[in-house]
């Protein structure tokens, strides 16, 4: 396969909060163990939108710096075609020119205590594609370089269209649902039906819950939630969520609550509607701290509280589910834009009134 690689490419580059630019930059050079991928599509994550707005992490009373270490090419929900292989990359990654691939969002350092014990997704260095340029530029570009430390997965031909851009959020969704330890017959609530919430909804349905409830503020997303398997959908602007959940659970509350929105109100809502000994799973990027009465977690309900971060060992499962049609990506990817229209795409993704998942196509 003869592939001509240009010297320059277009890319959406983060220079800091509120300062993203479409630029022409050099195509990455391929070193030993590296893989050069021509990007087919890259999704816009809620984390991308929040990072552009300057999102930081809260730690006690201190606000940590923004996630981004600019300048860096944005985007971590990408897939594409292998067009160049550095020395040893074919053997290390099991790839050939022309293969369709995706890469996990984290590039593990391989040296910290978490990487050494197999918990690579919690790597202390924590380079993520699209956030830190050192080894991990992102996929909102015509080409992206994957290093010898990247975890790369082949994408089968049965995953068509732009569905390869769903693999990363689906892999994260798999991890969240696995953390929830859903049992047959459980009453499960998915708090937030954005792209990843709708993926979690479909995965939770595969667990055969007794009742599956979706919550969101947008009617379009509630309608899609019903189509994708929710038994009940609730809008907190119109429904008394706690009352409705109590009505369908004989006053006990739900067994499992999975929160996805990053809105503090969603945390409080989940604690209120969970039954005693229930399970709460948190997967969100917050832009402000949440204050709750912790006595409800211990003294009053003895809840199981789990965090969920990234997608450890779940990419093969996500790819398999998409390939077999057990999880649908087509209804979720609602809009695509060329790189040149990245600002319009980000605006649409942030507003979320007309879109579910927005992707950029180089």
N, C-alpha and C positions, 0 to 999 in steps of 0.2 A: 504494500500500500504506500504509494508515493504521496507524502503530505508536505506541502509548501507552507512554511511557517513564517509569517511576516516579522519584521523587527519591532513594529509598534502595534499597540492595541488600545481600544477604548476601555475605560474602567470607571466605576463610581468609587471615588476615593474619599475617605473620611479624613478631614484635617482637624476635627474637633467637634464639640457640640454645635449644632446648627450650621456646620460648615462642611457639607458634602458637595463634591464637584465631579462633573463628568470630565475626565482628562484623557489625553493620549499619552501613554507611558510605555516603556520598553516591555516587550514580551519577556517573561521570566526566563533566565538561563537555566538549563538543566545540568545539574551536577551529578556526581556518583550517587546512585540509588534513587534519584529523583524521577518523577513522572510528570510530563506536561499534558494537560487535558484541555481540549477545546470545549468550552462550556456550551451546553445545549440550553439550559435554563437555570435560574437561581431564584428561589422563593424569597419573599420579604417576610421576615419573622417579626412578631411583636417586639422581640428583643432588639431588632434592628431599628424599629421605629422609636423605641424608648431610648436607645443609645444615641440616636441622632438628636433627641431632645435633651441629652445630657444626663441620662439615668446613672445613679450611683448606688452603691450598696450601703446599707445602714448597719452599723456594728456598735451596739450599745448607744451611747450618746454621740458617737462620732459618725460623720459621713465620709465614706471612703471615696477615692477618686473615681471618675467615670471608668467604665469597663474598657473603653478604647484606648489604645496606645498609638496615636496617629503619627505620621500619615499611614493609612492602611486601606487596602481595597476591601470594601464591605462584602458581607454575604457569606452564609455558611450552609444554605440549603441548596446545594448545586449538584449537578451531574453532567457528564459529558463524555467525549471520545478521546481515548489515548492517542496522542499524535507524536510523542517522542519519549524515549526511555533512556535514562542515564545508565552508566556502567553499573551492572549488577541489579538494576531495577526489575528486569524481566524475571530473574530468578527469585528475588526477594518477594515480589508481590504476585508472581504468577500471572503476569500480564503480557499481552501482545499489542502491537500497534493496531488500532481499530476497535479495541474493546470499549464497551460502554461501562463507565465506572462512576461511583460516588465515593466520598471519603467521610469518615467520622469527623465531627466538628472539632474535636480536641486532638491536638498533636502532643502525645505524652512525652515527657522528658526522658522516661525510662530509668531515672536514677533516684528519684525521691522515694520515701518509704511507701507511699501509696502505689506508685508504679511497680515497685519491687514485689509488693505482696499481691498484685493482680488487680488492685482497685484503681486502675489507670484513669478512670473518668474523674477522679478526685485529685489528679496530679497537682502537686504543690506549685509548680511553675505555671501550669494552666494556660498554655497557648491555645487559643481558639481561632479557627479560620474566620477572617473578617473582623477581628478585634485587635490582634497583635501582629505586626508585620514581621517580627524577627524570623519566624519560620512559617507563618500562617496567614498570608494574604487570602482574601476571600474570592468568592465566585461571581460577584457582580462585575464581570469582565469577560472579554473574549476568550482569555486563556487563564488557567490557574496552575501553579506549580505545586505538586505534592511531594513532600520530602521523604527521605528514607524512614522517618519515624511515623509517617502517616499510616492510619489503618484504612486500607482501601478495599472496597467491595465491588465485585462485578454486578452489573445490572442486566438481567436477561432481556431478550428481545420481546418477550411477552408483556413487559412493562412499557407501554407505548405513550405517545404524546409527551406531555410535560410531567407525567406522573413520577418520573425519577426525582423531581424536586420535592415530592412528598415523603420520600424515604427518611430523611433526617427527622422531621417532626413526628412521623409515625414511629420511628425507633424510640424517640423520647416518650411517646404515648405508651408504647409497650412496657417500658420500664415503670412508668407511673401505675399502670394497671396491675403489673406484677407486684408492685409494692403494696397495693390495696388488698391482696390476698382474698379476692372475691370468692365466695362459696356459692354453690348452687342454691337458688332461692333467695339470695340476699336482695334487699332493697338498696339500690345503688343510685346516688345522685351525682351528676356531672355538673359542677358549678362553672358555667361559662362555655358557650358553644361556638367559640372561634374555631379556626382550623384544627388546632390540636385537641380542643374539646370534642369536636365532631369525630376525630379519629379515635379518641378514648371511648367515646360513646359506642362506636362500632366494635371496638375491642371488648368492652364490657358486655356487649350483647353476646359475644362468642362464649362468655362465661355462663350464659343461661341464668341470669338473675331472675328473681321472682318478679321484680318491678324495676324498671329503668326510667329515671326521671332526669330531664335536661332543663337547665335554668339559663336564661339569657335575657337581655334587655331588648334585643332586636328581633322583630317578628320574622324576618327572612331566615334568620338562623334557627329560630324555633321551628319553623316549617320544615327546614331541611333536617333538623333533629328528628322530627316525627318520621320523615321519609327514611332515615338511616337507622331507625330502630327504637327510638324512645317511646315508652308507653304513655308517658305524661310529659308535657312541656309547660313550664311556668315562667311568667314574666313578673319580676318583683315590682314593676311599676303598676301592674294591674292585679296581681294575685297576692294573697297573704301566704307566702311560701311556707312558713312554719305551720300554719293552720292546715294547709293542704297536705303537707307531708304527714302530719299527725293523724289526719283523717284516714289516710290510706295505710297507716301502720298501727292501727288500734291504739294510738296515743303514745307509742314507744319512741318513734323516730326511725330514721334510716340506719342501715347497718354500715354503709360506706359512703363517704363524701370525698370526691376528688375535685380540688380547686385549681382553676387554671387562669384566672383573670388578672391577678396582681392587684386587685382592688381590696383594700382592707375590709370593706363591708362583706365581701364574700367569705372571709375568714370567720367573722362573727356569725354570719348566716349558717355556716357549716357547723360550728360549735353548738348552735341553738337547735338544729334539727337532727343531730346525731343522737342515737340511743345510747344508753349506758353501755360501756364496753365496746363502743363503736370505733371505727377506723377512719382517720382523717389523713388524706394524702395531699401535700402541698407541692405544686409545680407552678411557679410564677416568678416573674421579674417585677418587683415592687418599686414604685417611685416615691413612696412615703411609708413611714413605719406604721405598724398596726398595734393598737392597744386593746388587750382583752383581759377579762377576769380569769386568771389562770386556775382559780379554784374549780372552775367547771371541768378542767382537764383532769385534775387529780381527785379532789375531795368529793365532787358531785357525780362525776361520770366515769372516772378511770378510763380515759380514752387512750387509744393507740394513735400516736401522732408520728407520721412518717414524712420525711422530705423526699423529693425525687429530683435528681439532677442528671441531665444528659441521657445517655442511652447505652449503658454498659452491656456489651455482648448481645445487643438486641437488633442490630442491623440485619443479620441473616433472617431473623423472624419477620421483620418488617418487609423485607424484599420478598420473602416467600408468601406472605399474606397478600401483598399487592399482586404478585404474579398469578396467584390462584384465584384472585377476585374475592377473597374473603373480606377485604377492606377496600372500599371504593374511594379512588382519588378524584375521579372526573367531576363529581358534583361539588367538590371542595375547591378545585382550581377554577375560579370564576373569571379571572381577567389576566391577560398577558400584555406586556408593554416592551418595546425595544429599549435598549439602554438609554437612548437619547431622551426618552420620556420618563426617566427615573423619578423626577420630582412629582409628576402626576401620579405615578404608581405609588410612591410613598404616601402621598396625600390620601389616595383612595384606600390604601391599607390601614392608615391611621384612623380615618373616619369610620370605615367598616360598615357603612349603611347599605351600600350596594354590592360590596364584595365579601368574599370569604377569604380565599387565598389568592394573592396577587404575585405573579412571577415576572421576572425580567428575562428577556430573550436577546442575547447578543446577536 
